[in-house]
């Protein structure tokens, strides 16, 4: 775990420069609008894995009376506080949230849990800090499409040529360190979708909605090689509600 945090500390700038302040079209055109819609009307919001705070700031802009972002990475929390915008921030991992039970009306996690080792504890903590009836907005890189060894195949050897999305060993949980760009190494954990859904059920979180949006136009404009796979979602959003029994 310490090594994973060290990698995030070392590469915090990669995230801040490449995925915030309108730079990344998937965040600008898809993730942030979906997050704003799912958080609308919730007064007390917790952003788990806040990074530099863009989702926490979005909650404040949308009318939240209290928004708190937590992240285990010092470089992210410091930058989030520097950017301001209304939220409060704390350095914390997801598996031990420093808040009382039933403290929040909504919890959101954007592309975070595929980097968390203690997934059951983290989901249980989300359920604990949510009030009964509170919402968990759970954004993931789509587990089916992010399976190790998966990817778009343009096979020109076959006659006629074939194009398809190859799926790796989907049912096998896998931990890896990926070089996401030259010199930038980030830890990823692949899990099948059932692993997340069952962990939520065990924690008393009832699934209410599942979203699989198509990639947004801005992403397709920047990734011409993906255009033929535009009907394949890259994002998965699970919307859950805390049961009274937790």
C-alpha positions as CSV (number, residue, x, y, z in Angstrom):
1,X,0.0,0.0,0.0
2,X,2.8,2.4,0.9
3,X,4.4,1.8,-2.5
4,X,1.1,2.7,-4.2
5,X,0.8,5.9,-2.3
6,X,4.4,6.8,-3.2
7,X,3.5,6.4,-6.9
8,X,0.5,8.7,-6.5
9,X,2.6,11.2,-4.7
10,X,5.2,11.1,-7.4
11,X,2.7,11.4,-10.3
12,X,0.1,13.8,-8.7
13,X,1.1,16.4,-11.3
14,X,0.2,14.0,-14.1
15,X,-3.4,13.9,-12.9
16,X,-3.6,17.6,-12.1
17,X,-2.3,18.6,-15.5
18,X,-4.1,16.0,-17.6
19,X,-7.6,15.6,-16.1
20,X,-8.6,18.9,-14.5
21,X,-9.5,22.5,-15.4
22,X,-11.3,21.5,-18.6
23,X,-8.3,19.7,-20.1
24,X,-9.9,16.2,-20.4
25,X,-13.0,15.9,-22.5
26,X,-14.3,12.8,-20.7
27,X,-14.4,14.7,-17.4
28,X,-15.7,18.0,-19.0
29,X,-18.3,16.5,-21.3
30,X,-19.4,13.4,-19.4
31,X,-18.1,12.7,-15.8
32,X,-18.6,16.2,-14.3
33,X,-22.1,16.7,-15.8
34,X,-23.2,13.3,-14.6
35,X,-21.7,14.0,-11.1
36,X,-23.5,17.3,-10.9
37,X,-26.8,15.7,-11.8
38,X,-26.4,12.9,-9.3
39,X,-25.4,15.2,-6.5
40,X,-28.1,17.8,-7.1
41,X,-30.2,18.4,-4.0
42,X,-27.9,16.8,-1.5
43,X,-26.7,19.1,1.2
44,X,-23.7,17.2,2.8
45,X,-21.4,15.6,0.2
46,X,-18.2,13.6,0.7
47,X,-15.9,13.1,-2.3
48,X,-13.8,10.0,-1.8
49,X,-10.5,10.1,-3.7
50,X,-10.9,13.8,-4.4
51,X,-7.6,14.4,-6.1
52,X,-7.2,18.1,-6.6
53,X,-10.9,18.6,-5.7
54,X,-12.7,19.3,-8.9
55,X,-15.7,17.1,-8.0
56,X,-15.9,18.5,-4.4
57,X,-15.9,22.0,-5.9
58,X,-18.6,20.9,-8.3
59,X,-20.8,19.9,-5.3
60,X,-20.4,23.3,-3.8
61,X,-21.2,25.0,-7.1
62,X,-24.3,22.9,-7.2
63,X,-25.6,24.1,-3.9
64,X,-24.2,21.7,-1.3
65,X,-24.0,23.3,2.1
66,X,-21.0,21.1,3.1
67,X,-18.6,19.4,0.8
68,X,-15.5,17.5,2.0
69,X,-12.9,15.8,-0.2
70,X,-10.6,13.1,1.1
71,X,-7.5,11.7,-0.5
72,X,-4.5,9.7,0.8
73,X,-2.1,11.7,-1.3
74,X,-0.5,14.8,0.3
75,X,0.3,16.4,-3.0
76,X,-3.3,16.2,-4.1
77,X,-4.8,17.5,-0.8
78,X,-2.4,20.4,-0.8
79,X,-3.2,21.3,-4.4
80,X,-7.0,21.0,-3.7
81,X,-6.7,23.4,-0.7
82,X,-4.7,25.8,-2.9
83,X,-7.4,25.8,-5.6
84,X,-10.0,26.6,-3.0
85,X,-13.6,26.9,-4.2
86,X,-15.4,26.1,-1.0
87,X,-14.9,22.5,0.1
88,X,-12.9,21.3,3.1
89,X,-10.2,18.7,2.6
90,X,-8.6,15.9,4.7
91,X,-5.9,13.4,4.0
92,X,-7.4,10.0,4.4
93,X,-7.7,6.6,2.7
94,X,-11.2,5.3,1.8
95,X,-11.0,2.3,4.2
96,X,-10.8,4.4,7.4
97,X,-12.9,7.6,6.8
98,X,-12.5,10.1,9.7
99,X,-16.2,10.9,10.1
100,X,-19.1,9.9,12.3
101,X,-21.7,7.5,11.1
102,X,-24.5,9.0,9.0
103,X,-22.6,12.3,8.5
104,X,-23.4,12.7,4.8
105,X,-26.3,12.8,2.4
106,X,-24.3,11.7,-0.6
107,X,-20.9,10.1,-1.2
108,X,-19.2,10.2,-4.6
109,X,-16.2,8.4,-5.9
110,X,-14.9,9.1,-9.4
111,X,-12.5,6.6,-10.9
112,X,-11.1,5.8,-7.5
113,X,-12.0,2.2,-6.4
114,X,-10.0,0.6,-9.2
115,X,-7.0,1.9,-7.3
116,X,-8.1,0.8,-3.8
117,X,-6.8,-2.5,-2.4
118,X,-9.1,-2.8,0.7
119,X,-12.3,-2.6,-1.4
120,X,-14.7,-4.2,1.1
121,X,-13.6,-2.0,4.0
122,X,-13.8,1.1,1.7
123,X,-17.4,0.3,0.6
124,X,-18.4,-0.5,4.2
125,X,-17.0,2.9,5.2
126,X,-19.0,4.6,2.5
127,X,-22.2,2.9,3.8
128,X,-21.3,3.8,7.4
129,X,-20.9,7.6,6.8
130,X,-24.0,7.8,4.7
131,X,-27.3,8.6,6.4
132,X,-30.2,6.2,5.8
133,X,-31.6,6.9,2.3
134,X,-28.3,8.6,1.3
135,X,-26.8,8.3,-2.2
136,X,-23.6,6.6,-3.3
137,X,-22.5,7.7,-6.8
138,X,-19.9,5.2,-7.9
139,X,-17.9,6.0,-11.1
140,X,-15.6,3.3,-12.5
141,X,-13.6,2.7,-15.5
142,X,-15.8,0.0,-17.0
143,X,-14.5,-3.3,-15.6
144,X,-15.3,-5.3,-18.7
145,X,-13.4,-2.9,-21.0
146,X,-10.5,-2.3,-18.5
147,X,-9.7,-6.0,-18.1
148,X,-6.0,-6.6,-18.4
149,X,-5.1,-7.6,-22.0
150,X,-8.3,-6.1,-23.5
151,X,-8.4,-3.6,-26.3
152,X,-9.5,-2.7,-29.8
153,X,-8.3,-5.1,-32.4
154,X,-8.1,-4.2,-36.1
155,X,-7.2,-7.5,-37.7
156,X,-6.2,-6.9,-41.3
157,X,-4.8,-10.4,-41.7
158,X,-8.2,-12.1,-41.8
159,X,-10.1,-12.1,-45.1
160,X,-12.3,-10.2,-44.9
161,X,-10.6,-8.0,-42.1
162,X,-12.3,-7.9,-38.7
163,X,-12.5,-5.2,-36.1
164,X,-13.6,-6.1,-32.5
165,X,-12.9,-5.5,-28.8
166,X,-10.8,-8.2,-27.3
167,X,-11.7,-9.0,-23.6
168,X,-9.0,-10.3,-21.3
169,X,-9.6,-12.7,-18.3
170,X,-12.5,-10.7,-16.9
171,X,-13.3,-12.9,-13.9
172,X,-9.8,-12.9,-12.6
173,X,-8.9,-10.2,-10.1
174,X,-5.6,-8.6,-11.1
175,X,-3.3,-6.0,-9.6
176,X,-0.9,-4.3,-11.9
177,X,1.3,-1.2,-12.2
178,X,0.6,0.4,-15.6
179,X,2.7,2.9,-17.5
180,X,-0.1,5.3,-18.5
181,X,2.4,7.5,-20.3
182,X,6.1,7.6,-20.6
183,X,7.6,7.5,-17.1
184,X,4.3,7.6,-15.3
185,X,3.4,4.5,-13.4
186,X,0.0,4.1,-11.7
187,X,-1.4,1.1,-9.8
188,X,-4.7,-0.5,-11.1
189,X,-6.8,-3.3,-9.7
190,X,-9.2,-5.1,-12.0
191,X,-12.3,-6.7,-10.5
192,X,-15.4,-8.0,-12.2
193,X,-18.5,-5.9,-11.7
194,X,-20.1,-8.5,-9.5
195,X,-17.3,-8.0,-6.9
196,X,-18.4,-4.3,-6.5
197,X,-22.1,-5.0,-6.5
198,X,-21.9,-7.8,-4.0
199,X,-19.7,-5.7,-1.7
200,X,-22.3,-2.9,-1.8
201,X,-25.1,-5.3,-1.1
202,X,-23.2,-6.7,1.9
203,X,-22.7,-3.2,3.2
204,X,-26.4,-2.3,3.0
205,X,-26.2,-0.3,-0.2
206,X,-29.0,-1.0,-2.6
207,X,-28.4,-0.5,-6.3
208,X,-30.9,1.9,-7.8
209,X,-29.5,2.7,-11.3
210,X,-26.7,1.7,-13.6
211,X,-25.4,4.0,-16.4
212,X,-23.1,3.0,-19.3
213,X,-22.8,6.1,-21.4
214,X,-21.2,6.1,-24.8
215,X,-17.8,7.9,-25.0
216,X,-18.4,11.7,-25.5
217,X,-17.6,13.5,-28.8
218,X,-14.6,15.3,-27.4
219,X,-12.9,12.1,-26.5
220,X,-13.7,10.5,-29.9
221,X,-12.3,13.6,-31.6
222,X,-9.0,13.1,-29.8
223,X,-8.9,9.3,-30.2
224,X,-9.5,8.6,-33.8
225,X,-8.5,4.9,-33.3
226,X,-11.5,4.5,-31.0
227,X,-14.1,5.8,-33.4
228,X,-15.0,2.4,-34.6
229,X,-15.6,1.3,-31.0
230,X,-17.8,4.3,-30.1
231,X,-20.7,2.0,-29.2
232,X,-18.6,0.5,-26.4
233,X,-18.7,2.4,-23.0
234,X,-15.6,3.3,-21.2
235,X,-17.4,4.5,-18.1
236,X,-19.7,2.7,-15.7
237,X,-21.8,4.5,-13.0
238,X,-23.5,2.7,-10.2
239,X,-26.1,4.7,-8.2
240,X,-26.9,3.2,-4.8
241,X,-28.9,4.1,-1.7
242,X,-28.1,3.3,1.9
243,X,-30.6,1.0,3.5
244,X,-32.0,1.7,7.0
245,X,-30.5,-1.5,8.4
246,X,-26.8,-0.4,8.2
